[in-house]
Amino acid sequence: MFEARQLTEHGKIYLEAANLLEKKGWCQNRSSNPKGQVCMGEALYRATFGKPELNSSEYYLSCGTPEREKWDSVHTALSKFIGRDIVNWNDTTGRTKTEVIEKLREAAYNP
């Protein structure tokens, strides 16, 4: 008999990021573009917090906050699953939207 797996909090976030990429579109070498497409990291951040990514000065000011700890946990776990930092993986020449979405879905079910 088939057993349904319950998703972890990270798994739910990864699926939401995949859905966001399908809806908005995907881009490389920037967090978002004028068409509204987003990169994997931006989709992950929006799925985690429900808002666009903080700019870098706000990000560093948020060190030690629960929000920063949650982001570090989600980002680090996905980077470990992929085997390298998600930004570098997303921006690899030849990478496709399909690969990014599939990797997020795979990670969702393999905590």
MMTF fields as JSON, N, C-alpha, C and O atoms, coordinates in Angstrom:
{
  "mmtfVersion": "1.0.0",
  "mmtfProducer": "UNKNOWN",
  "numBonds": 443,
  "numAtoms": 444,
  "numGroups": 111,
  "numChains": 1,
  "numModels": 1,
  "chainsPerModel": [1],
  "groupsPerChain": [111],
  "chainIdList": ["A"],
  "bondAtomList": [4, 2, 8, 6, 12, 10, 16, 14, 20, 18, 24, 22, 28, 26, 32, 30, 36, 34, 40, 38, 44, 42, 48, 46, 52, 50, 56, 54, 60, 58, 64, 62, 68, 66, 72, 70, 76, 74, 80, 78, 84, 82, 88, 86, 92, 90, 96, 94, 100, 98, 104, 102, 108, 106, 112, 110, 116, 114, 120, 118, 124, 122, 128, 126, 132, 130, 136, 134, 140, 138, 144, 142, 148, 146, 152, 150, 156, 154, 160, 158, 164, 162, 168, 166, 172, 170, 176, 174, 180, 178, 184, 182, 188, 186, 192, 190, 196, 194, 200, 198, 204, 202, 208, 206, 212, 210, 216, 214, 220, 218, 224, 222, 228, 226, 232, 230, 236, 234, 240, 238, 244, 242, 248, 246, 252, 250, 256, 254, 260, 258, 264, 262, 268, 266, 272, 270, 276, 274, 280, 278, 284, 282, 288, 286, 292, 290, 296, 294, 300, 298, 304, 302, 308, 306, 312, 310, 316, 314, 320, 318, 324, 322, 328, 326, 332, 330, 336, 334, 340, 338, 344, 342, 348, 346, 352, 350, 356, 354, 360, 358, 364, 362, 368, 366, 372, 370, 376, 374, 380, 378, 384, 382, 388, 386, 392, 390, 396, 394, 400, 398, 404, 402, 408, 406, 412, 410, 416, 414, 420, 418, 424, 422, 428, 426, 432, 430, 436, 434, 440, 438],
  "bondOrderList": [1, 1, 1, 1, 1, 1, 1, 1, 1, 1, 1, 1, 1, 1, 1, 1, 1, 1, 1, 1, 1, 1, 1, 1, 1, 1, 1, 1, 1, 1, 1, 1, 1, 1, 1, 1, 1, 1, 1, 1, 1, 1, 1, 1, 1, 1, 1, 1, 1, 1, 1, 1, 1, 1, 1, 1, 1, 1, 1, 1, 1, 1, 1, 1, 1, 1, 1, 1, 1, 1, 1, 1, 1, 1, 1, 1, 1, 1, 1, 1, 1, 1, 1, 1, 1, 1, 1, 1, 1, 1, 1, 1, 1, 1, 1, 1, 1, 1, 1, 1, 1, 1, 1, 1, 1, 1, 1, 1, 1, 1],
  "groupList": [{"groupName": "MET", "atomNameList": ["N", "CA", "C", "O"], "elementList": ["N", "C", "C", "O"], "formalChargeList": [0, 0, 0, 0], "bondAtomList": [1, 0, 2, 1, 3, 2], "bondOrderList": [1, 1, 2], "singleLetterCode": "M", "chemCompType": "L-PEPTIDE LINKING"}, {"groupName": "PHE", "atomNameList": ["N", "CA", "C", "O"], "elementList": ["N", "C", "C", "O"], "formalChargeList": [0, 0, 0, 0], "bondAtomList": [1, 0, 2, 1, 3, 2], "bondOrderList": [1, 1, 2], "singleLetterCode": "F", "chemCompType": "L-PEPTIDE LINKING"}, {"groupName": "GLU", "atomNameList": ["N", "CA", "C", "O"], "elementList": ["N", "C", "C", "O"], "formalChargeList": [0, 0, 0, 0], "bondAtomList": [1, 0, 2, 1, 3, 2], "bondOrderList": [1, 1, 2], "singleLetterCode": "E", "chemCompType": "L-PEPTIDE LINKING"}, {"groupName": "ALA", "atomNameList": ["N", "CA", "C", "O"], "elementList": ["N", "C", "C", "O"], "formalChargeList": [0, 0, 0, 0], "bondAtomList": [1, 0, 2, 1, 3, 2], "bondOrderList": [1, 1, 2], "singleLetterCode": "A", "chemCompType": "L-PEPTIDE LINKING"}, {"groupName": "ARG", "atomNameList": ["N", "CA", "C", "O"], "elementList": ["N", "C", "C", "O"], "formalChargeList": [0, 0, 0, 0], "bondAtomList": [1, 0, 2, 1, 3, 2], "bondOrderList": [1, 1, 2], "singleLetterCode": "R", "chemCompType": "L-PEPTIDE LINKING"}, {"groupName": "GLN", "atomNameList": ["N", "CA", "C", "O"], "elementList": ["N", "C", "C", "O"], "formalChargeList": [0, 0, 0, 0], "bondAtomList": [1, 0, 2, 1, 3, 2], "bondOrderList": [1, 1, 2], "singleLetterCode": "Q", "chemCompType": "L-PEPTIDE LINKING"}, {"groupName": "LEU", "atomNameList": ["N", "CA", "C", "O"], "elementList": ["N", "C", "C", "O"], "formalChargeList": [0, 0, 0, 0], "bondAtomList": [1, 0, 2, 1, 3, 2], "bondOrderList": [1, 1, 2], "singleLetterCode": "L", "chemCompType": "L-PEPTIDE LINKING"}, {"groupName": "THR", "atomNameList": ["N", "CA", "C", "O"], "elementList": ["N", "C", "C", "O"], "formalChargeList": [0, 0, 0, 0], "bondAtomList": [1, 0, 2, 1, 3, 2], "bondOrderList": [1, 1, 2], "singleLetterCode": "T", "chemCompType": "L-PEPTIDE LINKING"}, {"groupName": "HIS", "atomNameList": ["N", "CA", "C", "O"], "elementList": ["N", "C", "C", "O"], "formalChargeList": [0, 0, 0, 0], "bondAtomList": [1, 0, 2, 1, 3, 2], "bondOrderList": [1, 1, 2], "singleLetterCode": "H", "chemCompType": "L-PEPTIDE LINKING"}, {"groupName": "GLY", "atomNameList": ["N", "CA", "C", "O"], "elementList": ["N", "C", "C", "O"], "formalChargeList": [0, 0, 0, 0], "bondAtomList": [1, 0, 2, 1, 3, 2], "bondOrderList": [1, 1, 2], "singleLetterCode": "G", "chemCompType": "PEPTIDE LINKING"}, {"groupName": "LYS", "atomNameList": ["N", "CA", "C", "O"], "elementList": ["N", "C", "C", "O"], "formalChargeList": [0, 0, 0, 0], "bondAtomList": [1, 0, 2, 1, 3, 2], "bondOrderList": [1, 1, 2], "singleLetterCode": "K", "chemCompType": "L-PEPTIDE LINKING"}, {"groupName": "ILE", "atomNameList": ["N", "CA", "C", "O"], "elementList": ["N", "C", "C", "O"], "formalChargeList": [0, 0, 0, 0], "bondAtomList": [1, 0, 2, 1, 3, 2], "bondOrderList": [1, 1, 2], "singleLetterCode": "I", "chemCompType": "L-PEPTIDE LINKING"}, {"groupName": "TYR", "atomNameList": ["N", "CA", "C", "O"], "elementList": ["N", "C", "C", "O"], "formalChargeList": [0, 0, 0, 0], "bondAtomList": [1, 0, 2, 1, 3, 2], "bondOrderList": [1, 1, 2], "singleLetterCode": "Y", "chemCompType": "L-PEPTIDE LINKING"}, {"groupName": "ASN", "atomNameList": ["N", "CA", "C", "O"], "elementList": ["N", "C", "C", "O"], "formalChargeList": [0, 0, 0, 0], "bondAtomList": [1, 0, 2, 1, 3, 2], "bondOrderList": [1, 1, 2], "singleLetterCode": "N", "chemCompType": "L-PEPTIDE LINKING"}, {"groupName": "TRP", "atomNameList": ["N", "CA", "C", "O"], "elementList": ["N", "C", "C", "O"], "formalChargeList": [0, 0, 0, 0], "bondAtomList": [1, 0, 2, 1, 3, 2], "bondOrderList": [1, 1, 2], "singleLetterCode": "W", "chemCompType": "L-PEPTIDE LINKING"}, {"groupName": "CYS", "atomNameList": ["N", "CA", "C", "O"], "elementList": ["N", "C", "C", "O"], "formalChargeList": [0, 0, 0, 0], "bondAtomList": [1, 0, 2, 1, 3, 2], "bondOrderList": [1, 1, 2], "singleLetterCode": "C", "chemCompType": "L-PEPTIDE LINKING"}, {"groupName": "SER", "atomNameList": ["N", "CA", "C", "O"], "elementList": ["N", "C", "C", "O"], "formalChargeList": [0, 0, 0, 0], "bondAtomList": [1, 0, 2, 1, 3, 2], "bondOrderList": [1, 1, 2], "singleLetterCode": "S", "chemCompType": "L-PEPTIDE LINKING"}, {"groupName": "PRO", "atomNameList": ["N", "CA", "C", "O"], "elementList": ["N", "C", "C", "O"], "formalChargeList": [0, 0, 0, 0], "bondAtomList": [1, 0, 2, 1, 3, 2], "bondOrderList": [1, 1, 2], "singleLetterCode": "P", "chemCompType": "L-PEPTIDE LINKING"}, {"groupName": "VAL", "atomNameList": ["N", "CA", "C", "O"], "elementList": ["N", "C", "C", "O"], "formalChargeList": [0, 0, 0, 0], "bondAtomList": [1, 0, 2, 1, 3, 2], "bondOrderList": [1, 1, 2], "singleLetterCode": "V", "chemCompType": "L-PEPTIDE LINKING"}, {"groupName": "ASP", "atomNameList": ["N", "CA", "C", "O"], "elementList": ["N", "C", "C", "O"], "formalChargeList": [0, 0, 0, 0], "bondAtomList": [1, 0, 2, 1, 3, 2], "bondOrderList": [1, 1, 2], "singleLetterCode": "D", "chemCompType": "L-PEPTIDE LINKING"}],
  "groupTypeList": [0, 1, 2, 3, 4, 5, 6, 7, 2, 8, 9, 10, 11, 12, 6, 2, 3, 3, 13, 6, 6, 2, 10, 10, 9, 14, 15, 5, 13, 4, 16, 16, 13, 17, 10, 9, 5, 18, 15, 0, 9, 2, 3, 6, 12, 4, 3, 7, 1, 9, 10, 17, 2, 6, 13, 16, 16, 2, 12, 12, 6, 16, 15, 9, 7, 17, 2, 4, 2, 10, 14, 19, 16, 18, 8, 7, 3, 6, 16, 10, 1, 11, 9, 4, 19, 11, 18, 13, 14, 13, 19, 7, 7, 9, 4, 7, 10, 7, 2, 18, 11, 2, 10, 6, 4, 2, 3, 3, 12, 13, 17],
  "groupIdList": [1, 2, 3, 4, 5, 6, 7, 8, 9, 10, 11, 12, 13, 14, 15, 16, 17, 18, 19, 20, 21, 22, 23, 24, 25, 26, 27, 28, 29, 30, 31, 32, 33, 34, 35, 36, 37, 38, 39, 40, 41, 42, 43, 44, 45, 46, 47, 48, 49, 50, 51, 52, 53, 54, 55, 56, 57, 58, 59, 60, 61, 62, 63, 64, 65, 66, 67, 68, 69, 70, 71, 72, 73, 74, 75, 76, 77, 78, 79, 80, 81, 82, 83, 84, 85, 86, 87, 88, 89, 90, 91, 92, 93, 94, 95, 96, 97, 98, 99, 100, 101, 102, 103, 104, 105, 106, 107, 108, 109, 110, 111],
  "secStructList": [7, 7, 7, 7, 7, 7, 7, 7, 2, 2, 2, 2, 2, 2, 2, 2, 2, 2, 2, 2, 2, 2, 2, 2, 7, 5, 7, 1, 1, 1, 1, 5, 7, 6, 6, 7, 7, 5, 7, 2, 2, 2, 2, 2, 2, 2, 2, 2, 2, 1, 1, 7, 7, 7, 7, 2, 2, 2, 2, 2, 2, 6, 6, 6, 1, 2, 2, 2, 2, 2, 2, 2, 2, 2, 2, 2, 2, 2, 2, 2, 2, 2, 6, 1, 7, 2, 2, 2, 2, 2, 6, 1, 6, 6, 7, 7, 2, 2, 2, 2, 2, 2, 2, 2, 2, 2, 2, 2, 6, 7, 7],
  "xCoordList": [0.839, 0.0, 0.879, 1.935, 0.45, 1.186, 1.001, -0.119, 2.1, 2.032, 2.281, 3.284, 1.37, 1.548, 2.535, 2.408, 3.506, 4.481, 3.992, 3.465, 4.182, 3.849, 5.059, 6.192, 4.813, 5.901, 6.396, 5.621, 7.7, 8.295, 8.006, 7.499, 8.326, 8.166, 9.01, 8.552, 10.239, 11.086, 10.459, 10.461, 9.926, 9.303, 8.167, 8.041, 7.339, 6.236, 6.762, 6.199, 7.841, 8.447, 9.01, 8.838, 9.677, 10.25, 9.156, 9.323, 8.04, 6.937, 6.335, 6.004, 6.193, 5.671, 6.616, 6.158, 7.923, 8.894, 8.778, 8.842, 8.609, 8.436, 7.173, 7.193, 6.093, 4.838, 5.0, 4.463, 5.738, 5.985, 6.765, 6.459, 7.769, 8.543, 7.669, 7.818, 6.762, 5.862, 4.941, 4.668, 4.473, 3.53, 4.205, 3.724, 5.318, 5.963, 6.994, 7.264, 7.57, 8.663, 9.994, 10.07, 11.035, 12.351, 13.405, 13.323, 14.394, 15.497, 16.819, 16.848, 17.882, 19.239, 19.988, 19.645, 21.029, 22.002, 21.425, 22.052, 20.256, 19.632, 18.476, 17.975, 18.048, 16.969, 15.626, 14.791, 15.421, 14.212, 14.52, 15.543, 13.633, 13.851, 12.598, 11.58, 12.662, 11.517, 10.232, 9.135, 10.368, 9.197, 8.518, 7.439, 9.168, 8.612, 9.073, 8.663, 9.922, 10.474, 11.457, 12.062, 11.618, 12.495, 13.456, 13.198, 14.563, 15.527, 15.103, 14.161, 15.797, 15.492, 15.579, 14.701, 16.621, 16.79, 15.669, 15.182, 15.269, 14.174, 12.858, 12.076, 12.617, 11.393, 11.392, 10.357, 12.541, 12.653, 12.389, 11.684, 12.941, 12.731, 11.255, 10.687, 10.643, 9.226, 8.346, 7.364, 8.69, 7.92, 8.088, 7.17, 9.249, 9.518, 8.799, 8.222, 8.832, 8.334, 7.147, 6.568, 6.777, 5.631, 5.86, 4.91, 7.126, 7.453, 8.759, 9.517, 9.039, 10.306, 11.502, 11.392, 12.641, 13.866, 14.275, 14.089, 14.833, 15.375, 16.597, 17.31, 16.843, 18.091, 19.254, 19.035, 20.45, 21.587, 21.835, 22.222, 21.626, 21.88, 20.85, 21.197, 19.601, 18.577, 18.868, 18.645, 19.365, 19.673, 20.734, 20.575, 21.796, 22.857, 22.43, 22.907, 21.546, 21.034, 20.14, 19.962, 19.584, 18.663, 19.383, 18.723, 20.728, 21.487, 21.042, 20.871, 20.861, 20.494, 19.003, 18.565, 18.213, 16.767, 16.158, 16.776, 14.962, 14.299, 14.09, 14.187, 13.801, 13.618, 14.91, 14.878, 16.036, 17.32, 17.654, 18.146, 17.394, 17.672, 16.821, 17.305, 15.569, 14.695, 15.229, 15.315, 15.591, 16.125, 17.398, 17.547, 18.309, 19.563, 19.289, 19.953, 18.327, 17.986, 17.441, 17.881, 16.495, 15.881, 16.914, 17.006, 17.68, 18.688, 19.795, 20.177, 20.302, 21.395, 20.956, 21.697, 19.77, 19.285, 19.151, 19.513, 18.634, 18.49, 19.852, 20.072, 20.76, 22.114, 22.8, 23.475, 22.634, 23.224, 22.597, 23.3, 21.295, 20.612, 21.134, 21.37, 21.312, 21.789, 23.277, 23.729, 24.023, 25.46, 26.289, 27.511, 25.639, 26.318, 25.332, 24.129, 25.84, 24.973, 23.892, 24.163, 22.673, 21.554, 21.695, 21.251, 22.298, 22.465, 23.41, 23.107, 24.542, 25.482, 24.867, 25.064, 24.132, 23.489, 22.462, 22.436, 21.614, 20.599, 21.24, 20.716, 22.367, 22.986, 23.943, 24.584, 24.055, 24.922, 24.461, 23.276, 25.407, 25.099, 24.439, 24.92, 23.353, 22.637, 21.529, 20.726, 21.487, 20.426, 19.081, 18.991, 18.039, 16.711, 15.701, 15.903, 14.624, 13.521, 12.997, 12.719, 12.867, 12.368, 13.272, 12.781, 14.581, 15.514, 15.367, 15.394, 15.213, 15.1, 13.819, 13.845, 12.72, 11.445, 11.493, 11.024, 12.052, 12.151, 13.023, 12.704, 14.113, 15.001, 14.281, 14.425, 13.524, 12.757, 11.727, 11.557, 11.054, 10.056, 10.728, 10.215, 11.854, 12.608, 13.037, 12.906, 13.544, 13.985, 12.819, 12.99, 11.644, 10.471, 10.145, 9.714, 10.349, 9.998, 11.18, 11.053, 12.33, 13.542, 14.229, 15.309, 13.602, 14.158, 15.527, 16.114],
  "yCoordList": [-1.192, 0.0, 1.248, 1.271, 2.255, 3.52, 4.33, 4.482, 4.851, 5.715, 7.154, 7.467, 8.009, 9.436, 10.005, 9.784, 10.729, 11.368, 12.751, 13.505, 13.051, 14.389, 15.29, 14.931, 16.428, 17.344, 18.046, 18.368, 18.273, 19.087, 20.552, 20.869, 21.434, 22.865, 23.27, 24.031, 22.766, 23.074, 22.547, 23.238, 21.334, 20.749, 21.602, 21.789, 22.121, 22.998, 24.268, 24.745, 24.806, 26.016, 25.725, 26.529, 24.586, 24.235, 24.065, 24.493, 23.443, 23.295, 24.651, 24.898, 25.518, 26.853, 27.622, 28.338, 27.479, 28.137, 27.599, 28.367, 26.287, 25.686, 26.234, 26.576, 26.319, 26.86, 28.322, 28.75, 29.073, 30.477, 30.61, 31.472, 29.759, 29.793, 29.444, 30.035, 28.491, 28.155, 29.324, 29.591, 30.009, 31.103, 32.363, 32.951, 32.776, 34.05, 33.916, 34.875, 32.727, 32.542, 32.555, 32.948, 32.125, 31.92, 32.762, 32.987, 33.22, 33.969, 33.558, 32.86, 34.003, 33.743, 35.059, 36.076, 35.0, 36.087, 37.376, 38.433, 37.289, 38.393, 37.804, 36.733, 38.495, 37.944, 38.011, 37.119, 39.076, 39.194, 40.096, 40.781, 40.086, 40.924, 41.766, 41.587, 42.673, 43.539, 42.789, 43.335, 41.552, 40.751, 40.142, 39.558, 40.288, 39.71, 38.298, 37.697, 37.758, 36.418, 36.479, 37.521, 35.363, 35.328, 34.145, 33.153, 34.273, 33.178, 32.224, 32.504, 31.118, 30.131, 30.732, 30.494, 31.505, 32.102, 33.068, 33.077, 33.869, 34.814, 34.076, 34.436, 33.04, 32.24, 31.59, 31.53, 31.11, 30.488, 31.508, 31.211, 32.692, 33.736, 34.133, 34.248, 34.341, 34.723, 33.614, 33.889, 32.366, 31.243, 31.152, 30.734, 31.541, 31.491, 32.61, 32.384, 33.817, 34.987, 35.701, 36.594, 35.333, 35.962, 37.381, 38.141, 37.741, 39.096, 39.036, 38.077, 40.046, 40.064, 40.102, 40.51, 39.666, 39.592, 40.96, 41.98, 40.956, 42.186, 42.624, 41.793, 43.934, 44.353, 43.983, 43.681, 44.003, 43.473, 44.177, 43.522, 45.49, 46.169, 45.749, 45.582, 45.577, 45.096, 43.666, 43.303, 42.856, 41.457, 41.361, 40.602, 42.118, 42.035, 42.627, 42.192, 43.602, 44.154, 43.154, 43.25, 42.206, 41.258, 40.044, 39.118, 40.034, 38.92, 38.66, 39.588, 37.387, 37.014, 37.059, 36.684, 37.511, 37.563, 36.209, 35.431, 35.92, 34.668, 34.55, 33.458, 35.683, 35.665, 35.235, 34.41, 35.786, 35.431, 33.964, 33.271, 33.49, 32.089, 31.145, 30.102, 31.501, 30.675, 30.646, 29.581, 31.819, 31.883, 31.051, 30.274, 31.212, 30.451, 28.953, 28.196, 28.522, 27.108, 26.576, 25.531, 27.288, 26.873, 26.884, 25.928, 27.951, 28.116, 27.068, 26.44, 26.881, 25.937, 24.505, 23.744, 24.132, 22.767, 22.473, 21.386, 23.432, 23.217, 23.183, 22.372, 24.049, 24.041, 22.703, 22.171, 22.163, 20.845, 19.761, 18.872, 19.819, 18.826, 18.861, 17.819, 20.07, 20.238, 19.909, 19.395, 20.209, 19.956, 21.194, 21.113, 22.323, 23.615, 24.726, 24.487, 25.946, 27.078, 27.229, 27.098, 27.503, 27.55, 28.661, 28.497, 29.777, 30.876, 30.44, 30.64, 29.852, 29.39, 28.277, 28.241, 27.381, 26.284, 26.846, 26.448, 27.77, 28.396, 29.083, 29.005, 29.753, 30.568, 29.797, 30.402, 28.497, 27.685, 27.801, 27.66, 28.058, 28.139, 26.842, 25.751, 26.967, 25.814, 25.301, 24.46, 25.805, 25.407, 25.822, 26.839, 25.046, 25.374, 25.555, 25.098, 26.225, 26.411, 25.05, 24.865, 24.119, 22.788, 22.11, 21.513, 22.198, 21.591, 22.198, 21.482, 23.511, 24.207, 23.783, 23.478, 23.765, 23.369, 21.91, 21.579, 21.049, 19.629, 19.428, 18.597, 20.177, 20.056, 20.504, 19.865, 21.573, 22.022, 20.971, 20.709, 20.378, 19.339, 18.092, 17.473, 17.734, 16.589, 16.837, 15.962, 18.025, 18.373, 18.379, 18.028, 18.769, 18.828, 17.467, 17.375, 16.413, 15.068, 14.256, 13.066, 14.906, 14.233, 15.103, 15.639, 15.243, 16.144, 15.686, 16.335],
  "zCoordList": [0.0, 0.0, 0.0, 0.632, -0.691, -0.787, 0.486, 0.974, 1.023, 2.206, 1.793, 1.152, 2.16, 1.886, 2.894, 4.098, 2.394, 3.272, 3.66, 2.843, 4.92, 5.364, 5.104, 5.426, 4.536, 4.226, 5.481, 6.382, 5.519, 6.576, 6.256, 5.18, 7.184, 6.924, 5.72, 4.867, 5.649, 4.496, 3.21, 2.191, 3.249, 2.065, 1.539, 0.329, 2.433, 2.027, 1.364, 0.379, 1.912, 1.346, -0.047, -0.962, -0.212, -1.515, -2.571, -3.713, -2.191, -3.146, -3.503, -4.663, -2.522, -2.794, -3.725, -4.616, -3.525, -4.405, -5.832, -6.792, -5.973, -7.306, -7.968, -9.151, -7.226, -7.764, -8.177, -9.199, -7.38, -7.701, -9.008, -9.831, -9.199, -10.438, -11.64, -12.71, -11.468, -12.571, -12.905, -14.075, -11.89, -12.082, -12.636, -13.604, -12.02, -12.371, -13.48, -14.203, -13.614, -14.561, -13.831, -12.667, -14.515, -13.913, -14.631, -15.838, -13.866, -14.47, -13.821, -12.807, -14.423, -13.932, -13.777, -14.379, -12.941, -12.779, -12.183, -12.263, -11.597, -10.866, -10.083, -10.424, -9.037, -8.222, -8.948, -8.802, -9.731, -10.543, -11.727, -11.754, -12.691, -13.863, -14.136, -13.468, -15.101, -15.379, -15.783, -15.668, -16.25, -16.617, -15.382, -15.48, -14.222, -12.995, -12.717, -11.724, -13.581, -13.357, -12.199, -11.947, -11.495, -10.328, -10.399, -11.081, -9.684, -9.6, -8.476, -7.734, -8.365, -7.336, -5.94, -5.111, -5.67, -4.35, -3.998, -2.868, -4.954, -4.728, -4.511, -3.631, -5.317, -5.137, -3.758, -3.094, -3.336, -2.019, -0.919, 0.046, -1.054, -0.047, 0.017, 1.103, -1.136, -1.151, -0.589, 0.1, -0.877, -0.334, 1.184, 1.889, 1.679, 3.113, 3.853, 4.917, 3.293, 4.02, 3.378, 3.996, 2.168, 1.537, 1.063, 0.877, 0.867, 0.401, -0.378, -0.231, -1.208, -1.947, -0.997, 0.159, -1.519, -0.722, -0.203, -0.866, 0.987, 1.559, 0.774, 0.211, 0.735, 0.104, 1.031, 2.204, 0.532, 1.288, 2.618, 3.586, 2.695, 3.97, 5.012, 6.181, 4.618, 5.549, 5.984, 7.139, 5.053, 5.35, 6.446, 7.403, 6.308, 7.309, 8.647, 9.695, 8.625, 9.876, 10.603, 11.817, 9.877, 10.491, 11.099, 11.568, 11.098, 11.67, 13.111, 13.902, 13.428, 14.785, 15.057, 16.145, 14.091, 14.284, 13.923, 13.197, 14.418, 14.042, 12.524, 11.965, 11.861, 10.408, 9.71, 8.796, 10.134, 9.527, 9.796, 8.906, 11.005, 11.337, 10.49, 10.05, 10.263, 9.421, 7.997, 7.385, 7.463, 6.102, 5.98, 5.037, 6.928, 6.874, 6.889, 6.181, 7.682, 7.77, 6.44, 5.962, 5.85, 4.582, 3.456, 2.686, 3.362, 2.309, 2.442, 1.454, 3.644, 3.867, 3.585, 2.963, 4.032, 3.797, 2.303, 1.853, 1.531, 0.093, -0.591, -1.491, -0.175, -0.749, -0.486, -1.367, 0.705, 1.022, 0.158, -0.322, -0.046, -0.872, -2.306, -2.918, -2.831, -4.208, -4.327, -5.35, -3.279, -3.312, -3.585, -3.712, -3.674, -3.829, -3.542, -3.431, -3.422, -3.105, -4.175, -5.369, -3.734, -4.679, -5.714, -6.85, -5.35, -6.304, -7.422, -8.599, -7.07, -8.087, -8.938, -10.153, -8.307, -9.043, -10.022, -11.187, -9.558, -10.403, -11.616, -12.727, -11.397, -12.442, -13.349, -14.208, -13.184, -14.038, -15.496, -15.797, -16.381, -17.803, -18.258, -17.951, -18.979, -19.497, -18.575, -18.977, -17.345, -16.407, -16.987, -17.674, -16.719, -17.238, -16.112, -14.987, -16.444, -15.507, -15.034, -13.849, -15.95, -15.606, -14.581, -13.623, -14.773, -13.817, -12.425, -11.424, -12.366, -11.087, -10.369, -9.177, -11.082, -10.487, -10.038, -8.949, -10.864, -10.496, -9.258, -8.407, -9.15, -7.991, -6.715, -5.673, -6.784, -5.617, -5.198, -4.008, -6.157, -5.835, -5.269, -4.336, -5.824, -5.316, -3.865, -3.01, -3.609, -2.243, -1.265, -0.098, -1.723, -0.854, -0.261, 0.888, -1.035, -0.588, -0.089, 0.196, 0.013, 0.52, 1.545, 1.296, 2.703, 3.742, 4.25, 5.115]
}
